């Protein structure tokens, strides 16, 4: 069996002793990623800012493992108010995945009230 490798990237870290992602062989799965600002580590108050930062972190995570957004097979999003927040999410989604015939799977669920974030995600990537 292939050995597990922790994957971390600049501008994002967890307060708990866990990596940003973990990779075994050609499969990588992330821990939860939020939309904190990669420079200040502050969470923007508006959804658009959090979503933009979130997609920057998605790209950074997959690139830190040696891939690109093309390697992402599925993203799970967790949003406060998923029905009203889809426009912000869809705008960044189409920028990152412009080819409608080659987008990853996606699932959006409600984010628990205990979180200060308006949106978070985790994703799975498969490398050739």
C-alpha positions as CSV (number, residue, x, y, z in Angstrom):
1,X,0.0,0.0,0.0
2,X,1.2,3.5,-0.8
3,X,2.4,5.7,2.1
4,X,0.1,8.5,3.2
5,X,1.5,12.1,2.7
6,X,0.3,15.2,4.4
7,X,-0.4,18.1,2.0
8,X,-0.2,21.7,3.2
9,X,-0.1,25.0,1.4
10,X,0.7,28.6,2.3
11,X,-2.1,30.9,3.5
12,X,-4.2,28.3,5.2
13,X,-3.8,26.2,8.3
14,X,-6.0,24.5,10.9
15,X,-6.0,25.2,14.6
16,X,-6.0,21.4,15.2
17,X,-3.0,19.2,14.4
18,X,-4.3,18.1,11.0
19,X,-3.0,18.7,7.5
20,X,-4.8,20.7,4.8
21,X,-5.1,17.5,2.8
22,X,-3.9,13.9,2.8
23,X,-2.7,11.9,-0.2
24,X,-2.2,8.2,-0.7
25,X,-1.0,7.2,-4.2
26,X,-3.1,9.0,-6.8
27,X,-5.9,10.1,-4.5
28,X,-6.0,13.3,-2.3
29,X,-8.8,14.3,0.1
30,X,-8.8,17.6,1.8
31,X,-9.8,18.6,5.3
32,X,-12.4,21.3,5.6
33,X,-11.3,24.5,3.8
34,X,-12.8,27.9,4.7
35,X,-12.7,31.3,2.9
36,X,-10.2,33.0,5.2
37,X,-8.0,35.6,3.6
38,X,-4.7,33.9,2.7
39,X,-2.7,37.1,3.7
40,X,-4.4,38.3,6.9
41,X,-6.1,35.0,8.0
42,X,-9.2,37.0,8.6
43,X,-12.6,35.8,7.5
44,X,-14.3,38.4,5.2
45,X,-17.8,39.3,6.4
46,X,-19.4,39.0,3.0
47,X,-20.1,35.8,1.1
48,X,-18.4,36.9,-2.2
49,X,-15.1,37.5,-0.4
50,X,-15.2,34.1,1.3
51,X,-16.1,32.3,-1.9
52,X,-13.3,34.0,-3.8
53,X,-10.8,33.0,-1.1
54,X,-12.2,29.5,-0.9
55,X,-11.5,28.9,-4.6
56,X,-8.0,30.3,-4.2
57,X,-7.4,27.7,-1.5
58,X,-8.9,24.9,-3.6
59,X,-6.4,25.8,-6.4
60,X,-3.5,26.0,-3.8
61,X,-4.4,22.7,-2.3
62,X,-4.4,20.7,-5.5
63,X,-1.3,22.5,-6.8
64,X,0.6,21.7,-3.6
65,X,-0.1,18.0,-4.3
66,X,1.3,18.4,-7.8
67,X,-1.9,18.7,-9.8
68,X,-4.4,21.3,-11.1
69,X,-8.1,21.9,-10.8
70,X,-8.5,19.3,-13.7
71,X,-7.6,16.6,-11.1
72,X,-10.6,17.5,-8.9
73,X,-13.3,14.8,-9.1
74,X,-15.8,16.1,-6.5
75,X,-16.3,19.1,-4.2
76,X,-18.7,19.3,-1.3
77,X,-19.7,22.8,-0.3
78,X,-21.3,23.7,3.0
79,X,-23.1,27.0,3.1
80,X,-25.3,29.1,5.3
81,X,-28.3,29.7,3.1
82,X,-27.3,27.5,0.3
83,X,-30.3,28.5,-1.8
84,X,-29.5,32.2,-1.7
85,X,-25.7,31.8,-1.9
86,X,-25.5,29.8,-5.1
87,X,-24.9,32.8,-7.4
88,X,-21.6,33.6,-5.7
89,X,-20.6,30.0,-5.7
90,X,-21.6,29.5,-9.3
91,X,-19.6,32.5,-10.5
92,X,-16.3,31.2,-9.1
93,X,-17.2,27.6,-10.1
94,X,-17.6,28.6,-13.8
95,X,-14.3,30.6,-13.7
96,X,-12.4,27.6,-12.3
97,X,-14.2,25.0,-14.4
98,X,-15.2,26.7,-17.6
99,X,-15.8,23.6,-19.7
100,X,-19.4,22.4,-18.9
101,X,-18.4,19.0,-20.2
102,X,-15.5,18.5,-17.8
103,X,-16.6,19.8,-14.4
104,X,-16.3,17.8,-11.2
105,X,-19.3,16.5,-9.3
106,X,-20.6,18.9,-6.7
107,X,-22.9,18.8,-3.7
108,X,-24.0,21.8,-1.6
109,X,-25.3,21.3,1.9
110,X,-26.3,23.6,4.8
111,X,-23.5,24.7,7.1
112,X,-24.1,24.4,10.8
113,X,-25.0,27.4,12.9
114,X,-21.9,27.0,15.1
115,X,-19.5,28.1,12.3
116,X,-18.5,31.8,11.7
117,X,-17.9,30.9,8.1
118,X,-20.6,31.5,5.4
119,X,-19.1,28.8,3.2
120,X,-16.6,25.9,3.5
121,X,-15.7,22.9,1.4
122,X,-13.8,19.7,1.1
123,X,-12.8,17.9,-2.1
124,X,-11.3,14.8,-3.6
125,X,-8.7,14.9,-6.4
126,X,-7.4,12.0,-8.5
127,X,-3.9,12.2,-10.1
128,X,-2.8,10.4,-13.2
